[in-house]
Amino acid sequence: MATRLVTKGRLRAIAPWAALSLLFVATSVLVGLLGFVKDSERVTIGAHAATVSPTFDGHATLDFGAVLPRLRIASNEPFGLGVNIDVQETNATNLGDLINRDALIAAQPEGETARIRQAVQEMVVGDAVAGAATGFLVVVVVATLWAMIGYRRRRELWHLVHRHERRVEHRAVVVLVAMVVTVAAIFGPARMRRVDAPPTEWTSLAQLLPELHLDNQLQGVEVASGFSTTGGVGLIKTAVETYQRSSQFYGQLKEKARGIGDRIHQPGKDETVAIQVNDRHDNIGMDPVAAEVAKVAGAKLLIDAGDDTSSGAPWEDFSINSLRQHFKDFKVVATPGNHDAGGHVADVMRKSGFTVLDSKPVEIDGIRFLGDADPNWTGLGVEGPGNETIGHQSKRLADIACAQPADKRISTFVVHDPAEFVDTAARGCAPLLLSGHLHRQVGPETKVVDGRPVTTYTNGTTGGAGYSFALGYTLRRPGEVTLITYLKGQPVGLQTVTAELTGDITVGAYTPLSS
C-alpha cells in the first residue's frame, strides 16, 4: 500500500515552523526596507562633506543648497534605486574656486561614484542585518508566547472564538477594519496636508545651454527649474566648460596612451612590471592616463611615492578614491609624502587596501619593500617638523635595510623625499631606491658599493604639479610615470612615460639596471 506523502499530521507538524519562517521573512524584509528608505550616511564626496540617502526614483540627485540648482542624472540601477546627495560644507574660499574644483572632479567621477556605491552598499548590509535581527526577535517572542500558552489553553481560545454563531462575519469585519486603518495610516497624512509648492520641474542641460555641444554623459544631466537655475546659468556654463576642457584634454592623453604599446618594454618570462606615481597633488585627471599606460605595459603593481594630496585633509579623499578605482585590480605599495602628513591619508589608504610602508620590510609578488612616510608636514602654505628629522629617519631606515639577511635583502626602497634614502644608498643595502618630491626626474644613477650596484631614481610629478595643488583642466608641468621591470623579485629595468603640456605622450628609452 502506497504511503501518502502529504498527511494532516505532517501538515500540522510543519505548520508552526512554516508560519515562523514566513513571519521571520516578512518582518525582516519590512523592517530592513523601512530602515533603508529612512537611512543616510555622511561621507566625503569630492571636496565636500555630504549626506547620502537612498531613494527609489531612479536618479542620482545632487542638492547644492539654495545658491546653486539641484542636478540629477539617471542612476540605471535595478528596482529604480537612486540616491539623494545633500552637498554640504567645503573648504573652498570662494564660489568660483568651488565651481571649478567640482567640475574638474566630475570630469573623473569613477572614484566618487564608487564611494557613493560603497556607502549605499554599507547601508543595505546594515539595514538587512537590523531587519534580520528584528525578525529573529519577533520569531523568538512569538514562539515563546506560543509555548507559554500551551496546547490546552490554545484549544480553549480556539473554541471560544469559533463557537460564536456569526464568527465569519466578525472575522470579515476585523480584517476590513485592519485594512482600512493600515491604508489610512500610509496614505492619509499625505492626502490631508495642503500642498503649498508645486512639484519640481526638471530641465535638461542641453535645453539650458543650447549653445554648448555636450558629451554623452552631460546629455543625461537635468537641472531643477527655479530662480537658482535661471540666476545661475553663468555659473553652470562655467562649470560645464571647465568639465569639458578637462575631459577633452585628459581624454586625448588617455587615447594616445593606448597607442604606445610598440614603444613600451614588454615583460618577459618571470618578469613583473610595476608603475610608479607620485606628487599627484589631487590631479585625478592623470589617473586614467596612468592606468592606461600600466595596462599597455602589462603592469600589475602600483608604487605610490607620496604627495597624493595637497594638505592631507579629509576633503581630499577624492584623490585616494580615484587612485583606488583606476587601479582596483592592482596591488598598491604606498608611502605618504609631506603633503599627506597627519595620518588621515594613510588611514584612507589602508581602508582602500593599500600596503602603507611603515619601516617594516614587506614582500609583495616576491619583491621586498622597505620605506616610511615623510617625517615632515607641509600643508597649503603651512609647514612644520614631524616626529623626527629626515636625517635621523634616513639613518634609522638604513639600519633596518642593512640588518636584513642575504636571502631577505630589500629589493626596492621607497620614500617620498630622496634625502630619506641617502644613508641606505651610501651603504649599498638595496639595489633600487625610489622617491619623488622634487617634481622633476633625477636619475637613474647607478653606483657600485662593496661590489653591489645601487640605483637611485626620482620620478617627476605625475600630476603635473608646479606647486602643491595640481587639480586643473590641463597640466602645469609634464606629468610623469615610471615603469619598473622586475625579474624574480629583483629590479632589472626602468622606463619613463611622460604626458606633455601639448597633449602628446613621450616614451623614454628602456634603461636596463645592473644586477
C-alpha positions as CSV (number, residue, x, y, z in Angstrom):
1,M,0.0,0.0,0.0
2,A,1.4,3.4,-1.0
3,T,2.2,5.9,1.7
4,R,0.7,9.3,1.3
5,L,3.4,12.0,1.1
6,V,1.2,14.8,2.5
7,T,-0.9,14.0,5.5
8,K,-2.8,16.1,8.0
9,G,-0.4,15.0,10.7
10,R,2.6,16.1,8.7
11,L,0.9,19.4,7.8
12,R,0.2,20.1,11.5
13,A,3.8,19.3,12.4
14,I,5.4,21.7,9.8
15,A,2.7,24.4,10.0
16,P,4.2,26.1,13.1
17,W,7.7,26.1,11.5
18,A,6.4,27.4,8.2
19,A,4.5,30.1,10.0
20,L,7.5,31.2,12.0
21,S,9.7,31.2,8.8
22,L,7.1,33.3,7.0
23,L,6.9,35.7,10.0
24,F,10.7,35.9,10.1
25,V,11.0,36.7,6.3
26,A,8.1,39.2,6.4
27,T,9.4,41.1,9.5
28,S,13.0,41.1,8.3
29,V,12.1,42.5,4.8
30,L,9.6,45.1,6.2
31,V,11.9,46.4,8.9
32,G,15.0,46.3,6.7
33,L,13.2,48.1,3.8
34,L,11.8,50.8,6.1
35,G,15.2,51.3,7.7
36,F,16.9,51.5,4.3
37,V,14.4,54.1,3.0
38,K,15.0,56.3,6.0
39,D,18.7,55.7,6.2
40,S,21.6,58.1,5.4
41,E,25.3,58.2,5.7
42,R,27.7,61.2,6.0
43,V,30.6,60.8,3.7
44,T,33.2,63.0,1.9
45,I,32.3,63.4,-1.8
46,G,34.6,65.4,-4.0
47,A,35.7,68.4,-2.0
48,H,32.6,68.4,0.2
49,A,31.1,66.8,3.2
50,A,27.8,65.3,2.1
51,T,24.9,63.2,3.3
52,V,23.9,60.3,1.0
53,S,20.3,59.0,1.3
54,P,18.8,56.2,-0.8
55,T,15.7,56.8,-2.9
56,F,13.7,54.8,-5.4
57,D,13.2,57.5,-8.0
58,G,15.8,56.1,-10.4
59,H,18.1,59.2,-10.2
60,A,21.2,60.4,-8.5
61,T,20.3,63.8,-7.3
62,L,22.8,66.4,-6.1
63,D,21.4,69.2,-3.8
64,F,23.9,72.1,-3.6
65,G,21.7,74.2,-1.3
66,A,19.9,77.5,-2.0
67,V,22.5,79.2,-4.2
68,L,23.1,76.6,-6.9
69,P,20.4,74.4,-8.6
70,R,19.9,70.7,-8.0
71,L,21.2,68.4,-10.6
72,R,20.2,64.8,-11.4
73,I,21.1,62.0,-13.7
74,A,19.5,58.6,-14.2
75,S,21.1,56.0,-12.0
76,N,20.3,53.0,-14.2
77,E,20.2,50.8,-11.1
78,P,17.8,47.9,-10.5
79,F,14.4,48.5,-8.8
80,G,14.7,52.2,-9.5
81,L,17.3,52.6,-6.8
82,G,18.8,56.1,-6.7
83,V,20.5,58.4,-4.2
84,N,20.0,61.9,-2.9
85,I,23.3,63.6,-2.2
86,D,23.0,66.6,0.2
87,V,26.2,68.5,-0.6
88,Q,27.3,70.5,2.5
89,E,30.4,72.3,3.7
90,T,33.7,72.6,1.9
91,N,37.0,74.4,2.4
92,A,36.8,76.4,-0.8
93,T,37.4,80.1,-0.2
94,N,35.1,81.4,-2.9
95,L,32.3,80.3,-5.2
96,G,34.4,80.4,-8.3
97,D,37.1,78.0,-6.9
98,L,34.3,75.7,-5.6
99,I,32.6,75.5,-9.1
100,N,35.9,74.8,-10.9
101,R,37.0,72.2,-8.4
102,D,33.7,70.4,-8.5
103,A,33.7,70.4,-12.3
104,L,37.2,69.0,-12.5
105,I,36.4,66.2,-10.1
106,A,33.2,65.5,-12.0
107,A,35.3,65.0,-15.2
108,Q,36.8,62.0,-13.5
109,P,33.9,60.6,-11.4
110,E,34.9,57.0,-11.1
111,G,36.3,57.3,-7.6
112,E,33.4,59.3,-6.2
113,T,30.9,57.1,-7.9
114,A,32.5,54.0,-6.3
115,R,32.5,55.8,-2.9
116,I,28.7,56.5,-3.2
117,R,28.0,53.0,-4.3
118,Q,30.0,51.7,-1.3
119,A,28.0,53.9,1.1
120,V,24.7,52.6,-0.3
121,Q,26.0,49.0,0.0
122,E,27.0,49.6,3.6
123,M,23.5,50.9,4.3
124,V,22.0,47.9,2.6
125,V,24.1,45.5,4.7
126,G,23.5,47.3,7.9
127,D,19.7,47.6,7.4
128,A,19.5,44.0,6.3
129,V,21.2,42.9,9.5
130,A,19.0,45.1,11.6
131,G,15.9,43.6,9.8
132,A,17.1,40.0,10.3
133,A,17.8,40.7,14.0
134,T,14.3,42.2,14.4
135,G,12.8,39.2,12.6
136,F,14.6,36.8,14.7
137,L,13.5,38.6,17.9
138,V,9.9,38.6,16.8
139,V,10.0,34.9,16.0
140,V,11.6,34.1,19.4
141,V,8.9,36.2,21.2
142,V,6.0,34.6,19.3
143,A,7.4,31.1,19.7
144,T,7.9,31.7,23.4
145,L,4.4,33.1,23.9
146,W,3.0,30.1,21.9
147,A,4.8,27.6,24.2
148,M,3.8,29.5,27.3
149,I,0.1,29.5,26.5
150,G,0.2,25.7,26.0
151,Y,-1.9,23.3,23.9
152,R,-4.9,23.2,26.2
153,R,-5.3,26.9,26.5
154,R,-4.9,27.4,22.8
155,R,-7.7,24.9,22.1
156,E,-9.9,26.7,24.6
157,L,-9.3,30.0,22.9
158,W,-9.9,28.4,19.5
159,H,-13.3,27.1,20.6
160,L,-14.2,30.4,22.2
161,V,-13.6,32.3,19.0
162,H,-15.2,29.7,16.7
163,R,-18.3,28.8,18.6
164,H,-20.0,32.2,18.0
165,E,-22.8,31.9,15.5
166,R,-21.6,34.8,13.4
167,R,-17.9,34.2,13.6
168,V,-17.4,34.5,9.8
169,E,-19.0,38.0,9.7
170,H,-17.0,39.1,12.7
171,R,-13.7,37.9,11.2
172,A,-14.5,39.8,8.0
173,V,-15.2,43.0,9.9
174,V,-12.0,42.7,11.8
175,V,-10.0,42.2,8.6
176,L,-11.7,45.0,6.8
177,V,-11.2,47.5,9.7
178,A,-7.5,46.4,9.9
179,M,-7.1,47.1,6.2
180,V,-8.8,50.4,6.3
181,V,-6.6,51.6,9.3
182,T,-3.4,50.4,7.5
183,V,-4.2,52.2,4.2
184,A,-5.3,55.3,6.1
185,A,-2.1,55.3,8.1
186,I,0.0,55.0,5.0
187,F,-1.7,57.4,2.6
188,G,-3.9,59.6,4.8
189,P,-1.5,62.1,6.3
190,A,0.0,62.9,2.9
191,R,-3.5,63.5,1.4
192,M,-4.6,65.6,4.4
193,R,-1.7,68.1,4.1
194,R,-2.2,71.0,1.8
195,V,0.4,71.4,-0.9
196,D,1.8,74.9,-1.0
197,A,4.7,74.4,-3.5
198,P,4.3,72.9,-7.0
199,P,6.3,69.8,-7.8
200,T,9.9,70.2,-9.1
201,E,10.3,70.7,-12.8
202,W,13.5,69.5,-14.4
203,T,15.2,71.0,-17.5
204,S,17.8,69.1,-19.4
205,L,21.3,70.7,-19.5
206,A,21.1,70.6,-23.3
207,Q,18.0,72.8,-23.2
208,L,19.5,75.2,-20.6
209,L,22.7,75.6,-22.6
210,P,21.8,75.1,-26.3
211,E,25.0,76.9,-27.4
212,L,27.3,74.2,-26.0
213,H,28.0,70.8,-27.5
214,L,27.6,68.4,-24.7
215,D,29.1,64.9,-24.5
216,N,27.0,61.8,-23.9
217,Q,27.5,62.0,-20.1
218,L,26.2,65.5,-19.9
219,Q,23.3,64.8,-22.2
220,G,21.6,62.9,-19.4
221,V,22.0,65.6,-16.8
222,E,18.9,67.5,-15.7
223,V,18.7,70.8,-13.7
224,A,15.9,71.7,-11.3
225,S,14.0,74.7,-12.6
226,G,13.7,77.8,-10.5
227,F,15.4,81.1,-9.6
228,S,18.7,79.4,-8.7
229,T,18.7,77.8,-12.2
230,T,17.9,81.0,-14.2
231,G,20.0,83.2,-12.0
232,G,23.0,80.8,-12.0
233,V,23.2,80.0,-15.7
234,G,26.5,81.7,-15.9
235,L,27.9,79.6,-13.1
236,I,26.5,76.4,-14.6
237,K,28.0,77.3,-18.0
238,T,31.4,78.0,-16.4
239,A,31.3,74.6,-14.7
240,V,30.3,72.8,-17.9
241,E,33.1,74.4,-19.9
242,T,35.6,73.5,-17.2
243,Y,34.3,70.0,-17.1
244,Q,34.5,69.7,-20.9
245,R,38.0,71.2,-21.2
246,S,39.3,68.7,-18.6
247,S,37.5,65.7,-20.1
248,Q,38.8,66.6,-23.6
249,F,42.5,67.2,-22.5
250,Y,42.9,64.1,-20.4
251,G,40.6,62.0,-22.7
252,Q,43.0,62.7,-25.5
253,L,46.0,61.8,-23.4
254,K,44.4,58.5,-22.5
255,E,43.6,57.8,-26.1
256,K,47.2,58.5,-27.1
257,A,48.5,56.3,-24.3
258,R,46.6,53.4,-25.9
259,G,48.9,53.7,-28.9
260,I,52.3,53.5,-27.2
261,G,52.5,49.7,-26.9
262,D,55.1,49.3,-29.6
263,R,57.4,51.7,-27.7
264,I,57.0,50.1,-24.3
265,H,59.2,47.3,-23.0
266,Q,57.0,44.2,-22.6
267,P,57.7,41.9,-19.7
268,G,59.3,38.5,-20.5
269,K,59.0,35.2,-18.7
270,D,59.2,35.5,-14.9
271,E,59.2,39.3,-15.2
272,T,56.8,41.6,-13.3
273,V,56.1,45.3,-14.2
274,A,55.3,48.0,-11.6
275,I,54.3,51.6,-12.3
276,Q,55.4,54.4,-10.0
277,V,53.4,57.5,-9.4
278,N,54.0,60.4,-7.0
279,D,53.2,64.1,-6.5
280,R,49.8,63.8,-8.0
281,H,48.6,66.7,-5.7
282,D,44.9,66.0,-6.2
283,N,45.1,65.9,-10.0
284,I,42.9,62.9,-10.6
285,G,42.8,63.8,-14.3
286,M,46.1,61.9,-14.8
287,D,44.8,58.8,-13.1
288,P,43.1,57.2,-16.2
289,V,46.1,58.2,-18.2
290,A,48.5,56.4,-15.8
291,A,46.2,53.4,-15.6
292,E,46.1,53.2,-19.4
293,V,49.9,53.3,-19.5
294,A,50.0,50.5,-16.9
295,K,47.6,48.4,-19.0
296,V,49.6,48.8,-22.1
297,A,52.8,47.8,-20.3
298,G,51.2,44.8,-18.6
299,A,51.9,46.2,-15.1
300,K,50.3,44.5,-12.1
301,L,51.7,46.6,-9.2
302,L,51.4,50.3,-8.3
303,I,54.2,52.0,-6.3
304,D,52.9,55.3,-4.9
305,A,55.7,57.5,-3.6
306,G,53.5,60.1,-1.9
307,D,52.0,63.6,-2.1
308,D,48.7,62.4,-3.4
309,T,47.1,65.4,-1.8
310,S,48.0,69.0,-1.0
311,S,47.3,69.2,2.7
312,G,46.3,65.7,3.9
313,A,42.8,66.9,4.7
314,P,39.6,64.8,4.6
315,W,38.2,66.9,1.7
316,E,40.9,65.4,-0.4
317,D,39.7,61.8,0.0
318,F,38.6,62.0,-3.6
319,S,42.3,61.7,-4.7
320,I,42.7,58.4,-3.0
321,N,39.3,57.2,-4.1
322,S,40.2,57.9,-7.7
323,L,43.6,56.1,-7.4
324,R,42.0,53.1,-5.9
325,Q,39.2,52.9,-8.5
326,H,41.6,53.3,-11.5
327,F,44.0,50.7,-10.1
328,K,41.4,48.5,-8.4
329,D,43.0,45.3,-9.8
330,F,46.5,46.3,-8.7
331,K,48.4,45.6,-5.5
332,V,49.4,49.0,-4.2
333,V,52.5,49.9,-2.2
334,A,52.4,53.5,-0.8
335,T,54.4,55.9,1.3
336,P,52.7,59.2,2.3
337,G,54.6,62.4,1.4
338,N,55.0,65.6,3.3
339,H,51.7,67.0,1.9
340,D,49.9,63.8,3.1
341,A,51.1,64.1,6.7
342,G,48.8,64.0,9.7
343,G,47.7,60.3,9.5
344,H,44.4,60.8,7.7
345,V,45.7,60.0,4.2
346,A,47.5,56.9,5.5
347,D,44.3,55.7,7.1
348,V,42.3,56.2,3.9
349,M,45.0,54.3,2.0
350,R,44.8,51.4,4.4
351,K,41.0,51.3,4.2
352,S,41.4,51.2,0.4
353,G,43.6,48.1,0.6
354,F,46.9,49.8,0.0
355,T,50.0,48.5,1.7
356,V,51.4,51.6,3.5
357,L,55.1,51.3,4.3
358,D,55.9,52.0,7.9
359,S,59.6,51.0,8.5
360,K,58.8,47.2,8.3
361,P,60.0,45.1,5.4
362,V,57.1,43.7,3.3
363,E,57.1,41.3,0.4
364,I,54.6,41.7,-2.4
365,D,54.7,39.5,-5.5
366,G,58.2,38.3,-4.5
367,I,59.5,41.9,-4.2
368,R,60.9,43.0,-0.8
369,F,60.0,46.6,0.0
370,L,61.0,49.0,2.8
371,G,60.1,52.6,3.3
372,D,58.2,55.1,5.6
373,A,56.2,58.2,5.4
374,D,57.9,61.6,5.1
375,P,58.5,62.9,8.6
376,N,57.8,66.5,7.7
377,W,54.3,68.1,7.4
378,T,53.5,70.6,4.7
379,G,50.1,72.0,4.0
380,L,48.9,74.7,1.6
381,G,51.3,77.4,2.7
382,V,51.9,75.9,6.1
383,E,55.0,73.8,7.2
384,G,56.0,72.1,10.3
385,P,58.5,69.5,11.6
386,G,57.5,65.9,12.2
387,N,58.5,63.5,15.0
388,E,62.0,63.1,13.6
389,T,64.3,64.8,11.2
390,I,64.9,63.5,7.7
391,G,68.5,62.8,8.6
392,H,67.5,60.7,11.6
393,Q,64.9,58.8,9.5
394,S,67.5,58.1,6.7
395,K,69.9,56.6,9.2
396,R,67.2,54.6,11.0
397,L,65.8,53.1,7.8
398,A,69.4,52.3,6.6
399,D,70.0,50.3,9.8
400,I,66.8,48.3,9.1
401,A,67.7,47.7,5.5
402,C,71.3,46.7,6.2
403,A,70.2,44.3,9.0
404,Q,68.3,42.1,6.6
405,P,69.8,38.6,5.9
406,A,71.3,37.9,2.5
407,D,68.3,35.8,1.4
408,K,65.8,38.5,2.6
409,R,67.6,41.6,1.2
410,I,65.5,44.6,0.4
411,S,64.8,44.8,-3.3
412,T,63.2,48.3,-3.5
413,F,63.4,51.1,-1.1
414,V,60.5,53.6,-1.4
415,V,60.4,57.0,0.2
416,H,58.9,60.4,-0.8
417,D,62.0,62.7,-0.4
418,P,65.3,61.4,-1.9
419,A,67.1,62.8,1.2
420,E,65.4,59.9,3.1
421,F,67.4,57.2,1.2
422,V,70.8,58.8,1.3
423,D,72.2,56.5,4.0
424,T,70.8,53.3,2.6
425,A,72.3,54.2,-0.8
426,A,75.7,55.0,0.6
427,R,75.8,51.7,2.5
428,G,74.6,49.7,-0.5
429,C,71.8,48.0,1.3
430,A,69.2,48.0,-1.5
431,P,69.6,47.7,-5.3
432,L,66.9,50.2,-6.2
433,L,65.9,53.3,-4.2
434,L,62.8,55.3,-5.4
435,S,61.5,58.7,-4.5
436,G,59.5,61.8,-5.7
437,H,59.1,65.2,-4.0
438,L,61.3,67.2,-6.4
439,H,58.7,67.5,-9.2
440,R,61.4,66.6,-11.7
441,Q,63.2,63.5,-12.8
442,V,66.6,62.8,-11.3
443,G,68.5,59.7,-12.5
444,P,68.6,56.8,-12.7
445,E,72.1,57.0,-11.2
446,T,73.9,53.7,-10.5
447,K,77.0,53.3,-8.3
448,V,78.8,50.2,-7.1
449,V,79.0,49.9,-3.3
450,D,81.0,47.0,-1.8
451,G,80.8,45.2,-5.2
452,R,77.0,45.7,-5.4
453,P,75.2,48.0,-7.9
454,V,72.9,50.6,-6.3
455,T,70.5,52.7,-8.4
456,T,68.8,55.8,-7.1
457,Y,65.9,57.3,-9.0
458,T,63.5,60.2,-8.5
459,N,60.3,60.2,-10.6
460,G,58.9,63.6,-11.7
461,T,55.4,64.8,-10.8
462,T,52.7,62.5,-12.0
463,G,50.0,65.2,-11.5
464,G,52.0,67.8,-13.5
465,A,52.2,69.9,-10.3
466,G,54.0,73.2,-10.3
467,Y,53.5,73.7,-6.6
468,S,51.3,71.9,-4.1
469,F,48.0,71.8,-5.9
470,A,47.7,70.4,-9.4
471,L,43.9,69.8,-9.9
472,G,43.1,71.5,-13.2
473,Y,41.8,71.1,-16.7
474,T,45.4,71.0,-18.0
475,L,48.9,70.3,-16.7
476,R,51.2,72.8,-15.2
477,R,54.3,70.7,-15.7
478,P,54.7,67.4,-17.7
479,G,53.1,64.5,-15.9
480,E,55.4,61.5,-15.5
481,V,55.1,57.9,-14.5
482,T,57.9,55.3,-14.5
483,L,57.6,51.6,-15.4
484,I,59.8,49.3,-13.3
485,T,60.6,45.8,-14.5
486,Y,61.4,43.0,-12.0
487,L,62.9,39.6,-12.7
488,K,62.2,37.1,-9.9
489,G,61.7,40.0,-7.5
490,Q,64.8,42.0,-8.5
491,P,64.7,45.3,-10.5
492,V,66.2,44.9,-13.9
493,G,64.9,48.0,-15.9
494,L,63.3,51.4,-15.9
495,Q,61.3,53.3,-18.5
496,T,59.6,56.7,-18.2
497,V,56.3,57.8,-19.9
498,T,55.5,61.5,-19.9
499,A,52.3,63.4,-20.6
500,E,53.4,66.7,-22.2
501,L,51.8,70.1,-21.9
502,T,51.0,69.9,-25.6
503,G,48.8,66.8,-25.0
504,D,51.4,64.4,-26.5
505,I,52.8,61.2,-24.9
506,T,56.6,60.8,-24.8
507,V,58.1,57.4,-24.0
508,G,61.7,57.3,-22.7
509,A,64.2,54.6,-23.6
510,Y,64.2,51.4,-21.6
511,T,67.2,51.5,-19.2
512,P,68.5,48.2,-18.0
513,L,69.7,48.0,-14.4
514,S,72.9,46.2,-13.4
515,S,72.3,43.1,-11.3
